[in-house]
């Protein structure tokens, strides 16, 4: 499980582990929020040490939706 992270300027960053997100909140480095869909995420209160992001790829399998009756 991963927790989404956004920067102080509302830019998406790499996800983090729940334990790290809890530690950031306890140390006052971030605040926890919920979006409109009810997904929990953390927003950093300070500038991140590294703002690199990774490209994501989504794969769809249309064959999964086909039902074979017989």
PDB file of N, CA, C and O in Angstrom:
ATOM      1  N   UNK A   1       0.839  -1.172   0.000  1.00  0.00           N
ATOM      2  CA  UNK A   1       0.000   0.000   0.000  1.00  0.00           C
ATOM      3  C   UNK A   1       0.890   1.244   0.000  1.00  0.00           C
ATOM      4  O   UNK A   1       1.917   1.271   0.679  1.00  0.00           O
ATOM      5  N   UNK A   2       0.514   2.244  -0.737  1.00  0.00           N
ATOM      6  CA  UNK A   2       1.255   3.497  -0.830  1.00  0.00           C
ATOM      7  C   UNK A   2       0.326   4.680  -0.592  1.00  0.00           C
ATOM      8  O   UNK A   2      -0.871   4.608  -0.869  1.00  0.00           O
ATOM      9  N   UNK A   3       0.888   5.763  -0.078  1.00  0.00           N
ATOM     10  CA  UNK A   3       0.129   6.972   0.210  1.00  0.00           C
ATOM     11  C   UNK A   3       0.553   8.045  -0.787  1.00  0.00           C
ATOM     12  O   UNK A   3       1.746   8.327  -0.900  1.00  0.00           O
ATOM     13  N   UNK A   4      -0.388   8.655  -1.517  1.00  0.00           N
ATOM     14  CA  UNK A   4      -0.030   9.736  -2.429  1.00  0.00           C
ATOM     15  C   UNK A   4       0.509  10.949  -1.668  1.00  0.00           C
ATOM     16  O   UNK A   4       0.101  11.227  -0.541  1.00  0.00           O
ATOM     17  N   UNK A   5       1.437  11.663  -2.315  1.00  0.00           N
ATOM     18  CA  UNK A   5       2.064  12.839  -1.711  1.00  0.00           C
ATOM     19  C   UNK A   5       1.951  13.991  -2.698  1.00  0.00           C
ATOM     20  O   UNK A   5       2.173  13.824  -3.897  1.00  0.00           O
ATOM     21  N   UNK A   6       1.600  15.168  -2.175  1.00  0.00           N
ATOM     22  CA  UNK A   6       1.634  16.369  -3.006  1.00  0.00           C
ATOM     23  C   UNK A   6       2.523  17.395  -2.319  1.00  0.00           C
ATOM     24  O   UNK A   6       2.669  17.394  -1.097  1.00  0.00           O
ATOM     25  N   UNK A   7       3.108  18.259  -3.115  1.00  0.00           N
ATOM     26  CA  UNK A   7       4.028  19.259  -2.583  1.00  0.00           C
ATOM     27  C   UNK A   7       3.255  20.423  -1.968  1.00  0.00           C
ATOM     28  O   UNK A   7       2.026  20.471  -1.997  1.00  0.00           O
ATOM     29  N   UNK A   8       4.008  21.339  -1.423  1.00  0.00           N
ATOM     30  CA  UNK A   8       3.443  22.552  -0.831  1.00  0.00           C
ATOM     31  C   UNK A   8       2.663  23.352  -1.876  1.00  0.00           C
ATOM     32  O   UNK A   8       1.704  24.049  -1.543  1.00  0.00           O
ATOM     33  N   UNK A   9       3.085  23.246  -3.152  1.00  0.00           N
ATOM     34  CA  UNK A   9       2.460  23.972  -4.254  1.00  0.00           C
ATOM     35  C   UNK A   9       1.417  23.140  -5.002  1.00  0.00           C
ATOM     36  O   UNK A   9       1.057  23.482  -6.128  1.00  0.00           O
ATOM     37  N   UNK A  10       0.925  22.055  -4.398  1.00  0.00           N
ATOM     38  CA  UNK A  10      -0.084  21.154  -4.972  1.00  0.00           C
ATOM     39  C   UNK A  10       0.386  20.421  -6.224  1.00  0.00           C
ATOM     40  O   UNK A  10      -0.424  20.125  -7.102  1.00  0.00           O
ATOM     41  N   UNK A  11       1.674  20.126  -6.320  1.00  0.00           N
ATOM     42  CA  UNK A  11       2.192  19.324  -7.424  1.00  0.00           C
ATOM     43  C   UNK A  11       2.338  17.878  -6.951  1.00  0.00           C
ATOM     44  O   UNK A  11       2.821  17.648  -5.842  1.00  0.00           O
ATOM     45  N   UNK A  12       1.930  16.897  -7.765  1.00  0.00           N
ATOM     46  CA  UNK A  12       2.040  15.500  -7.344  1.00  0.00           C
ATOM     47  C   UNK A  12       3.489  15.047  -7.280  1.00  0.00           C
ATOM     48  O   UNK A  12       4.291  15.371  -8.156  1.00  0.00           O
ATOM     49  N   UNK A  13       3.820  14.290  -6.231  1.00  0.00           N
ATOM     50  CA  UNK A  13       5.151  13.723  -6.051  1.00  0.00           C
ATOM     51  C   UNK A  13       5.022  12.209  -5.981  1.00  0.00           C
ATOM     52  O   UNK A  13       3.924  11.664  -6.099  1.00  0.00           O
ATOM     53  N   UNK A  14       6.138  11.541  -5.790  1.00  0.00           N
ATOM     54  CA  UNK A  14       6.125  10.085  -5.687  1.00  0.00           C
ATOM     55  C   UNK A  14       5.383   9.650  -4.421  1.00  0.00           C
ATOM     56  O   UNK A  14       5.409  10.348  -3.407  1.00  0.00           O
ATOM     57  N   UNK A  15       4.733   8.508  -4.488  1.00  0.00           N
ATOM     58  CA  UNK A  15       4.015   7.965  -3.332  1.00  0.00           C
ATOM     59  C   UNK A  15       5.015   7.507  -2.273  1.00  0.00           C
ATOM     60  O   UNK A  15       6.191   7.291  -2.565  1.00  0.00           O
ATOM     61  N   UNK A  16       4.532   7.362  -1.047  1.00  0.00           N
ATOM     62  CA  UNK A  16       5.381   6.927   0.052  1.00  0.00           C
ATOM     63  C   UNK A  16       4.681   5.831   0.847  1.00  0.00           C
ATOM     64  O   UNK A  16       3.505   5.535   0.634  1.00  0.00           O
ATOM     65  N   UNK A  17       5.429   5.242   1.763  1.00  0.00           N
ATOM     66  CA  UNK A  17       4.872   4.200   2.623  1.00  0.00           C
ATOM     67  C   UNK A  17       4.018   4.839   3.717  1.00  0.00           C
ATOM     68  O   UNK A  17       4.286   5.970   4.122  1.00  0.00           O
ATOM     69  N   UNK A  18       2.998   4.132   4.198  1.00  0.00           N
ATOM     70  CA  UNK A  18       2.155   4.678   5.271  1.00  0.00           C
ATOM     71  C   UNK A  18       2.949   5.041   6.534  1.00  0.00           C
ATOM     72  O   UNK A  18       2.627   6.026   7.198  1.00  0.00           O
ATOM     73  N   UNK A  19       3.974   4.261   6.869  1.00  0.00           N
ATOM     74  CA  UNK A  19       4.755   4.555   8.080  1.00  0.00           C
ATOM     75  C   UNK A  19       5.491   5.880   7.942  1.00  0.00           C
ATOM     76  O   UNK A  19       5.569   6.643   8.905  1.00  0.00           O
ATOM     77  N   UNK A  20       6.028   6.163   6.766  1.00  0.00           N
ATOM     78  CA  UNK A  20       6.727   7.426   6.550  1.00  0.00           C
ATOM     79  C   UNK A  20       5.734   8.597   6.577  1.00  0.00           C
ATOM     80  O   UNK A  20       6.035   9.659   7.122  1.00  0.00           O
ATOM     81  N   UNK A  21       4.552   8.394   5.986  1.00  0.00           N
ATOM     82  CA  UNK A  21       3.534   9.441   5.989  1.00  0.00           C
ATOM     83  C   UNK A  21       3.108   9.767   7.426  1.00  0.00           C
ATOM     84  O   UNK A  21       2.951  10.938   7.771  1.00  0.00           O
ATOM     85  N   UNK A  22       2.922   8.741   8.263  1.00  0.00           N
ATOM     86  CA  UNK A  22       2.576   8.956   9.670  1.00  0.00           C
ATOM     87  C   UNK A  22       3.669   9.736  10.388  1.00  0.00           C
ATOM     88  O   UNK A  22       3.386  10.654  11.158  1.00  0.00           O
ATOM     89  N   UNK A  23       4.929   9.362  10.130  1.00  0.00           N
ATOM     90  CA  UNK A  23       6.055  10.038  10.767  1.00  0.00           C
ATOM     91  C   UNK A  23       6.110  11.513  10.363  1.00  0.00           C
ATOM     92  O   UNK A  23       6.352  12.377  11.207  1.00  0.00           O
ATOM     93  N   UNK A  24       5.886  11.807   9.071  1.00  0.00           N
ATOM     94  CA  UNK A  24       5.870  13.195   8.612  1.00  0.00           C
ATOM     95  C   UNK A  24       4.784  13.997   9.323  1.00  0.00           C
ATOM     96  O   UNK A  24       5.008  15.141   9.719  1.00  0.00           O
ATOM     97  N   UNK A  25       3.603  13.391   9.485  1.00  0.00           N
ATOM     98  CA  UNK A  25       2.488  14.080  10.138  1.00  0.00           C
ATOM     99  C   UNK A  25       2.814  14.329  11.616  1.00  0.00           C
ATOM    100  O   UNK A  25       2.564  15.419  12.131  1.00  0.00           O
ATOM    101  N   UNK A  26       3.371  13.321  12.297  1.00  0.00           N
ATOM    102  CA  UNK A  26       3.727  13.473  13.712  1.00  0.00           C
ATOM    103  C   UNK A  26       4.812  14.521  13.921  1.00  0.00           C
ATOM    104  O   UNK A  26       4.799  15.238  14.923  1.00  0.00           O
ATOM    105  N   UNK A  27       5.757  14.616  12.975  1.00  0.00           N
ATOM    106  CA  UNK A  27       6.855  15.578  13.087  1.00  0.00           C
ATOM    107  C   UNK A  27       6.470  16.972  12.594  1.00  0.00           C
ATOM    108  O   UNK A  27       7.262  17.907  12.712  1.00  0.00           O
ATOM    109  N   UNK A  28       5.281  17.123  12.051  1.00  0.00           N
ATOM    110  CA  UNK A  28       4.825  18.416  11.576  1.00  0.00           C
ATOM    111  C   UNK A  28       5.352  18.788  10.196  1.00  0.00           C
ATOM    112  O   UNK A  28       5.287  19.950   9.796  1.00  0.00           O
ATOM    113  N   UNK A  29       5.873  17.805   9.470  1.00  0.00           N
ATOM    114  CA  UNK A  29       6.391  18.064   8.127  1.00  0.00           C
ATOM    115  C   UNK A  29       5.309  17.997   7.066  1.00  0.00           C
ATOM    116  O   UNK A  29       5.508  18.476   5.950  1.00  0.00           O
ATOM    117  N   UNK A  30       4.151  17.404   7.402  1.00  0.00           N
ATOM    118  CA  UNK A  30       3.063  17.245   6.439  1.00  0.00           C
ATOM    119  C   UNK A  30       1.734  17.217   7.183  1.00  0.00           C
ATOM    120  O   UNK A  30       1.682  17.039   8.400  1.00  0.00           O
ATOM    121  N   UNK A  31       0.660  17.399   6.415  1.00  0.00           N
ATOM    122  CA  UNK A  31      -0.679  17.250   6.982  1.00  0.00           C
ATOM    123  C   UNK A  31      -1.439  16.221   6.145  1.00  0.00           C
ATOM    124  O   UNK A  31      -1.250  16.129   4.932  1.00  0.00           O
ATOM    125  N   UNK A  32      -2.280  15.467   6.795  1.00  0.00           N
ATOM    126  CA  UNK A  32      -3.088  14.470   6.109  1.00  0.00           C
ATOM    127  C   UNK A  32      -4.397  15.066   5.641  1.00  0.00           C
ATOM    128  O   UNK A  32      -5.021  15.848   6.358  1.00  0.00           O
ATOM    129  N   UNK A  33      -4.815  14.701   4.439  1.00  0.00           N
ATOM    130  CA  UNK A  33      -6.057  15.207   3.868  1.00  0.00           C
ATOM    131  C   UNK A  33      -6.773  14.082   3.133  1.00  0.00           C
ATOM    132  O   UNK A  33      -6.192  13.034   2.850  1.00  0.00           O
ATOM    133  N   UNK A  34      -8.052  14.322   2.830  1.00  0.00           N
ATOM    134  CA  UNK A  34      -8.833  13.412   2.002  1.00  0.00           C
ATOM    135  C   UNK A  34      -9.314  14.175   0.779  1.00  0.00           C
ATOM    136  O   UNK A  34      -9.719  15.333   0.883  1.00  0.00           O
ATOM    137  N   UNK A  35      -9.269  13.516  -0.398  1.00  0.00           N
ATOM    138  CA  UNK A  35      -9.781  14.175  -1.599  1.00  0.00           C
ATOM    139  C   UNK A  35     -11.277  13.913  -1.732  1.00  0.00           C
ATOM    140  O   UNK A  35     -11.879  13.310  -0.844  1.00  0.00           O
ATOM    141  N   UNK A  36     -11.879  14.358  -2.826  1.00  0.00           N
ATOM    142  CA  UNK A  36     -13.329  14.236  -3.022  1.00  0.00           C
ATOM    143  C   UNK A  36     -13.796  12.791  -3.093  1.00  0.00           C
ATOM    144  O   UNK A  36     -14.954  12.498  -2.793  1.00  0.00           O
ATOM    145  N   UNK A  37     -12.898  11.876  -3.492  1.00  0.00           N
ATOM    146  CA  UNK A  37     -13.244  10.458  -3.579  1.00  0.00           C
ATOM    147  C   UNK A  37     -12.998   9.707  -2.279  1.00  0.00           C
ATOM    148  O   UNK A  37     -13.260   8.507  -2.195  1.00  0.00           O
ATOM    149  N   UNK A  38     -12.497  10.407  -1.263  1.00  0.00           N
ATOM    150  CA  UNK A  38     -12.246   9.783   0.023  1.00  0.00           C
ATOM    151  C   UNK A  38     -10.881   9.138   0.125  1.00  0.00           C
ATOM    152  O   UNK A  38     -10.647   8.359   1.049  1.00  0.00           O
ATOM    153  N   UNK A  39      -9.961   9.435  -0.799  1.00  0.00           N
ATOM    154  CA  UNK A  39      -8.624   8.861  -0.782  1.00  0.00           C
ATOM    155  C   UNK A  39      -7.737   9.731   0.108  1.00  0.00           C
ATOM    156  O   UNK A  39      -7.683  10.950  -0.053  1.00  0.00           O
ATOM    157  N   UNK A  40      -7.045   9.088   1.048  1.00  0.00           N
ATOM    158  CA  UNK A  40      -6.161   9.806   1.960  1.00  0.00           C
ATOM    159  C   UNK A  40      -4.849  10.127   1.256  1.00  0.00           C
ATOM    160  O   UNK A  40      -4.309   9.285   0.537  1.00  0.00           O
ATOM    161  N   UNK A  41      -4.328  11.344   1.457  1.00  0.00           N
ATOM    162  CA  UNK A  41      -3.028  11.725   0.926  1.00  0.00           C
ATOM    163  C   UNK A  41      -2.379  12.696   1.899  1.00  0.00           C
ATOM    164  O   UNK A  41      -3.043  13.228   2.788  1.00  0.00           O
ATOM    165  N   UNK A  42      -1.085  12.926   1.732  1.00  0.00           N
ATOM    166  CA  UNK A  42      -0.386  13.883   2.578  1.00  0.00           C
ATOM    167  C   UNK A  42       0.109  15.041   1.731  1.00  0.00           C
ATOM    168  O   UNK A  42       0.530  14.865   0.587  1.00  0.00           O
ATOM    169  N   UNK A  43       0.049  16.235   2.322  1.00  0.00           N
ATOM    170  CA  UNK A  43       0.575  17.425   1.672  1.00  0.00           C
ATOM    171  C   UNK A  43       1.742  17.931   2.502  1.00  0.00           C
ATOM    172  O   UNK A  43       1.603  18.201   3.695  1.00  0.00           O
ATOM    173  N   UNK A  44       2.901  18.057   1.851  1.00  0.00           N
ATOM    174  CA  UNK A  44       4.091  18.525   2.538  1.00  0.00           C
ATOM    175  C   UNK A  44       3.942  20.004   2.888  1.00  0.00           C
ATOM    176  O   UNK A  44       3.365  20.778   2.124  1.00  0.00           O
ATOM    177  N   UNK A  45       4.467  20.385   4.045  1.00  0.00           N
ATOM    178  CA  UNK A  45       4.426  21.774   4.484  1.00  0.00           C
ATOM    179  C   UNK A  45       5.717  22.510   4.143  1.00  0.00           C
ATOM    180  O   UNK A  45       5.748  23.740   4.165  1.00  0.00           O
ATOM    181  N   UNK A  46       6.776  21.779   3.830  1.00  0.00           N
ATOM    182  CA  UNK A  46       8.059  22.364   3.461  1.00  0.00           C
ATOM    183  C   UNK A  46       8.421  21.878   2.057  1.00  0.00           C
ATOM    184  O   UNK A  46       7.797  20.962   1.522  1.00  0.00           O
ATOM    185  N   UNK A  47       9.425  22.498   1.481  1.00  0.00           N
ATOM    186  CA  UNK A  47       9.882  22.077   0.162  1.00  0.00           C
ATOM    187  C   UNK A  47      10.485  20.677   0.257  1.00  0.00           C
ATOM    188  O   UNK A  47      11.214  20.391   1.207  1.00  0.00           O
ATOM    189  N   UNK A  48      10.195  19.791  -0.716  1.00  0.00           N
ATOM    190  CA  UNK A  48      10.768  18.446  -0.677  1.00  0.00           C
ATOM    191  C   UNK A  48      12.264  18.482  -0.971  1.00  0.00           C
ATOM    192  O   UNK A  48      12.755  19.396  -1.635  1.00  0.00           O
ATOM    193  N   UNK A  49      12.983  17.479  -0.471  1.00  0.00           N
ATOM    194  CA  UNK A  49      14.423  17.412  -0.715  1.00  0.00           C
ATOM    195  C   UNK A  49      14.709  17.047  -2.173  1.00  0.00           C
ATOM    196  O   UNK A  49      15.761  17.395  -2.709  1.00  0.00           O
ATOM    197  N   UNK A  50      13.774  16.349  -2.807  1.00  0.00           N
ATOM    198  CA  UNK A  50      13.947  15.957  -4.203  1.00  0.00           C
ATOM    199  C   UNK A  50      12.570  15.907  -4.847  1.00  0.00           C
ATOM    200  O   UNK A  50      11.666  15.258  -4.321  1.00  0.00           O
ATOM    201  N   UNK A  51      12.399  16.576  -5.969  1.00  0.00           N
ATOM    202  CA  UNK A  51      11.087  16.650  -6.608  1.00  0.00           C
ATOM    203  C   UNK A  51      11.024  15.824  -7.890  1.00  0.00           C
ATOM    204  O   UNK A  51      10.265  16.153  -8.801  1.00  0.00           O
ATOM    205  N   UNK A  52      11.815  14.757  -7.968  1.00  0.00           N
ATOM    206  CA  UNK A  52      11.771  13.901  -9.153  1.00  0.00           C
ATOM    207  C   UNK A  52      10.487  13.078  -9.133  1.00  0.00           C
ATOM    208  O   UNK A  52      10.010  12.673  -8.073  1.00  0.00           O
ATOM    209  N   UNK A  53       9.939  12.838 -10.314  1.00  0.00           N
ATOM    210  CA  UNK A  53       8.754  11.986 -10.433  1.00  0.00           C
ATOM    211  C   UNK A  53       9.043  10.885 -11.434  1.00  0.00           C
ATOM    212  O   UNK A  53       9.988  10.978 -12.217  1.00  0.00           O
ATOM    213  N   UNK A  54       8.243   9.864 -11.406  1.00  0.00           N
ATOM    214  CA  UNK A  54       8.410   8.705 -12.269  1.00  0.00           C
ATOM    215  C   UNK A  54       7.197   8.604 -13.180  1.00  0.00           C
ATOM    216  O   UNK A  54       6.066   8.786 -12.729  1.00  0.00           O
ATOM    217  N   UNK A  55       7.420   8.314 -14.461  1.00  0.00           N
ATOM    218  CA  UNK A  55       6.316   8.122 -15.390  1.00  0.00           C
ATOM    219  C   UNK A  55       5.555   6.855 -15.038  1.00  0.00           C
ATOM    220  O   UNK A  55       6.158   5.855 -14.648  1.00  0.00           O
ATOM    221  N   UNK A  56       4.244   6.890 -15.171  1.00  0.00           N
ATOM    222  CA  UNK A  56       3.399   5.743 -14.890  1.00  0.00           C
ATOM    223  C   UNK A  56       2.833   5.203 -16.188  1.00  0.00           C
ATOM    224  O   UNK A  56       2.547   5.959 -17.117  1.00  0.00           O
ATOM    225  N   UNK A  57       2.675   3.901 -16.245  1.00  0.00           N
ATOM    226  CA  UNK A  57       2.120   3.250 -17.418  1.00  0.00           C
ATOM    227  C   UNK A  57       0.940   2.405 -16.969  1.00  0.00           C
ATOM    228  O   UNK A  57       1.025   1.668 -15.987  1.00  0.00           O
ATOM    229  N   UNK A  58      -0.160   2.522 -17.698  1.00  0.00           N
ATOM    230  CA  UNK A  58      -1.353   1.740 -17.377  1.00  0.00           C
ATOM    231  C   UNK A  58      -1.572   0.742 -18.504  1.00  0.00           C
ATOM    232  O   UNK A  58      -1.566   1.103 -19.680  1.00  0.00           O
ATOM    233  N   UNK A  59      -1.763  -0.506 -18.131  1.00  0.00           N
ATOM    234  CA  UNK A  59      -2.042  -1.541 -19.125  1.00  0.00           C
ATOM    235  C   UNK A  59      -3.477  -2.013 -18.993  1.00  0.00           C
ATOM    236  O   UNK A  59      -3.941  -2.298 -17.888  1.00  0.00           O
ATOM    237  N   UNK A  60      -4.179  -2.098 -20.105  1.00  0.00           N
ATOM    238  CA  UNK A  60      -5.560  -2.567 -20.112  1.00  0.00           C
ATOM    239  C   UNK A  60      -5.634  -3.896 -20.849  1.00  0.00           C
ATOM    240  O   UNK A  60      -4.987  -4.084 -21.878  1.00  0.00           O
ATOM    241  N   UNK A  61      -6.410  -4.793 -20.325  1.00  0.00           N
ATOM    242  CA  UNK A  61      -6.594  -6.101 -20.936  1.00  0.00           C
ATOM    243  C   UNK A  61      -8.052  -6.230 -21.361  1.00  0.00           C
ATOM    244  O   UNK A  61      -8.889  -6.615 -20.545  1.00  0.00           O
ATOM    245  N   UNK A  62      -8.380  -5.918 -22.616  1.00  0.00           N
ATOM    246  CA  UNK A  62      -9.776  -5.986 -23.058  1.00  0.00           C
ATOM    247  C   UNK A  62     -10.321  -7.422 -23.047  1.00  0.00           C
ATOM    248  O   UNK A  62     -11.534  -7.622 -22.994  1.00  0.00           O
ATOM    249  N   UNK A  63      -9.459  -8.388 -23.096  1.00  0.00           N
ATOM    250  CA  UNK A  63      -9.901  -9.786 -23.086  1.00  0.00           C
ATOM    251  C   UNK A  63     -10.524 -10.211 -21.773  1.00  0.00           C
ATOM    252  O   UNK A  63     -11.294 -11.171 -21.740  1.00  0.00           O
ATOM    253  N   UNK A  64     -10.217  -9.533 -20.716  1.00  0.00           N
ATOM    254  CA  UNK A  64     -10.776  -9.872 -19.409  1.00  0.00           C
ATOM    255  C   UNK A  64     -12.282  -9.642 -19.371  1.00  0.00           C
ATOM    256  O   UNK A  64     -12.989 -10.290 -18.599  1.00  0.00           O
ATOM    257  N   UNK A  65     -12.777  -8.726 -20.198  1.00  0.00           N
ATOM    258  CA  UNK A  65     -14.202  -8.410 -20.179  1.00  0.00           C
ATOM    259  C   UNK A  65     -15.037  -9.325 -21.075  1.00  0.00           C
ATOM    260  O   UNK A  65     -16.263  -9.219 -21.105  1.00  0.00           O
ATOM    261  N   UNK A  66     -14.379 -10.212 -21.795  1.00  0.00           N
ATOM    262  CA  UNK A  66     -15.097 -11.105 -22.705  1.00  0.00           C
ATOM    263  C   UNK A  66     -15.546 -12.335 -21.939  1.00  0.00           C
ATOM    264  O   UNK A  66     -14.761 -12.973 -21.238  1.00  0.00           O
ATOM    265  N   UNK A  67     -16.818 -12.655 -22.085  1.00  0.00           N
ATOM    266  CA  UNK A  67     -17.372 -13.847 -21.430  1.00  0.00           C
ATOM    267  C   UNK A  67     -17.552 -14.937 -22.478  1.00  0.00           C
ATOM    268  O   UNK A  67     -18.118 -14.700 -23.545  1.00  0.00           O
ATOM    269  N   UNK A  68     -17.075 -16.104 -22.171  1.00  0.00           N
ATOM    270  CA  UNK A  68     -17.277 -17.245 -23.057  1.00  0.00           C
ATOM    271  C   UNK A  68     -18.363 -18.102 -22.451  1.00  0.00           C
ATOM    272  O   UNK A  68     -18.209 -18.637 -21.354  1.00  0.00           O
ATOM    273  N   UNK A  69     -19.466 -18.230 -23.173  1.00  0.00           N
ATOM    274  CA  UNK A  69     -20.593 -19.024 -22.708  1.00  0.00           C
ATOM    275  C   UNK A  69     -20.647 -20.282 -23.549  1.00  0.00           C
ATOM    276  O   UNK A  69     -20.599 -20.229 -24.778  1.00  0.00           O
ATOM    277  N   UNK A  70     -20.745 -21.386 -22.888  1.00  0.00           N
ATOM    278  CA  UNK A  70     -20.832 -22.575 -23.704  1.00  0.00           C
ATOM    279  C   UNK A  70     -20.808 -23.843 -22.966  1.00  0.00           C
ATOM    280  O   UNK A  70     -20.877 -24.912 -23.573  1.00  0.00           O
TER     281      UNK A  70
END
